[in-house]
Amino acid sequence: MTGVFLQDKNSADLIKELFDNGHYVGPHSNEHLLYSPWEDRDSLLVSESEFKSDLLANINKLKAIGISNIDKFVAPYEWYNSTIQTWTAEMGLALYNFTPGLRTAADYTYPEMDKKYMSSQAILTQLENKEIDTGLNGHIIIVHIGADPRRTDKFFNQLEKLIDHLKEKNYKFVSLSEL
C-alpha cells in the first residue's frame, strides 16, 4: 500500500481489516516514486536517502494503523533495478514483482491512455490464455486495490471471479514466503 492511499481513513480501515483477516499487507512506497526512467532502467531518478526516507515513511504509516511483520516490498510501477534491490535488502525487506508475461498489473490504466489501456476483460482474457499456454504454478499475480478514477471497470472487482476460476482448475494459493 502506498502512504498516499493510507492517508484516507476508509482505505486505512480496509487495509487493517485485510491484515486482521490474515492477509499480508506491505509497503509500495509512500509517494509512489518512479525510481528509474522508463527508457534507461539502469539509471536512477532518486538518491539512496530519498528512496529510504520515502519507504520508511510508508512503513511507518503501515505500523501506525497496526500492520506488523513488514518484510516484503513491491516497488512502485513494479519498475526497479539492482540498486533499488540492494537498498531494499539493506532495509531488511525482500523485493517482489509480478511474474513476467502477466498483464494484471495493467489494471492501473484507463481509457484515455490509448494504446496502454487494457480493460478488465482484456486483462482477464490474457491471464486465462497464459494459464492455458503455460500454466500459472508459481506465478505472482499483482492486482492493484487502488486505481485511477478514470478507470471505471476496476479489475479488483474481478478478483473473486478470478480466484474462483483458478480454484476450479485446482490451483492452490500460497503466501509469498511459501513460493
N, C-alpha and C positions, 0 to 999 in steps of 0.2 A: 504494500500500500504506500502511496506517496503521502508525504506530510501534508500536502495541499488537500488531498482527499480527506484526510483525518481531521482537518480544521472544521468540517461540517459535523455538528453533533450527531445528526441522524446517521451519517456514514460511519462515524466512530462507534456509535452504539451497535450498528450492524456488524462491524468488524469484530467487536468484542464478543458479540453473540456467536459468530462463527468460531472464534477461538475457544470460547467456553464449550462449544459443541464438539471440540476435538480436532478442528481444522488448523493446519499450520498457517500462521499469519506472519509475514516478514516484510522487510523494507524493499522499496522500489525507488528510493531517493526522496529527498524532501521536496525539491523543486522540479523534479523530472528533467534534469540537465542532460544535454547531449554531450557526451564525453569526447567523441571523435567526429570529424567531418564525414559526411556520407561518402565523399569521393576519395578519402585517404584515412582509412581505418587505423593505420599505424601512428598517426599523429594525435595530438591531444588538444582539446578546447578548454580543459580545466587543469589547474595545478593540483598537486597532491593535497595541499592544505584545503583547497576548495572542495575537492572530492570528499575528503574525510570529514570535513565540517558539515557538509550537506548530508552525508549518510548518517553521521552521528545525530544530527538534528532529527532526522526521520526515525531513527531508532529510539530516541528519547520520547518522541510523540507516541510511538507504539507502547513503550513502557508506561507512559503516563495514563494510558487507558487500560492498563492491566495485562498487556501482552508480554509474555516471558519466553524464555528458551529461544531467543533470536540467534540463529546460526546460519541462515541461508539468505541469499540476496539475488534478486533479478534486476539487472541493470535497466535503466530507463531506455526506452526504444528497443530493448533487447540488443543493444549495439555497444560493443566494448572491445578492448584489445588486451594484450598481455600485461600492459602496465596496470590497467584497471584491475585485472585479475590478481596481480601481485598486491596492490593496495588493499583489495578486498580481503585477501588472505591475512594480511598484516593486521586487519581489524578483527580477525577471528571468525570470518564468515566464509562460507562456501558459495561460489558464484554459479548460478544455474541459468539455463536458457532453454527455449523450446527446441525440440528435435528439428534439425534442418529438413526442409521439404514440406513441413506442415504450414498451413496458412491461417490457422485460427487466430494468431496474433494480429492479423489484418482487421480484426474486429474494432480497431480504433478508427478506421477510415469512415468517411462519409461521402455522400454522392457528389458533392462539389469537388472532390479530389480527382474526378475523372478517371484516368487510367489506373490509379492506385486503389480505387474503391472496390470493395468486394461486399456484396450483400451477404446477409446471414445465410441465405440458401446456398449461395455460391461457396461460402466457407464450409458449410456442412457437406455439400456435394464433393468438394475437394478432399475433405477428410475421409469420407466414405470411399472415394476412389483410391486414395492412398492405402486405406485398410485392405481393400480388395487386392491391390497390386503387390504390396509388400508386408502387410500386417502391421500392427501397432505395438507389438510386445516391446516393452522397454522405452516407449516413446514418452516424451514430456510434452503435454498439450497445454498451451497457455491461453487462457480466456480472461480478458480484462473485465473487471467488475464496473469500472468507470469507462464511459465513452462520451465523445463529443455530443452535445445536444443536437447537432445537425444530423447525427445518425439516429434515425427513427426506428430501425429494426435492430435493436440491441441483441447482439449474439448471445450474451449471457442468458437471455430468455429462452434460448435453445438448449441450455446446459442439461436440463433434466431429460429432454428428448435424446440428446447425445449420449448421456450416461446410460439410459435405458437401452439404447441401440447397442452400445458396446457390451453391456452386461448380457444381452441376448446372444451375443456372439462369444460368450464365455470369457470375456476379458476380466481380469481382476485388477482393481485399483489399489495401488500401494503408495506409501509415503515416499518422498524423495530419498529419505535415508535408506529405504529398502532396495532402491534401484542398484 
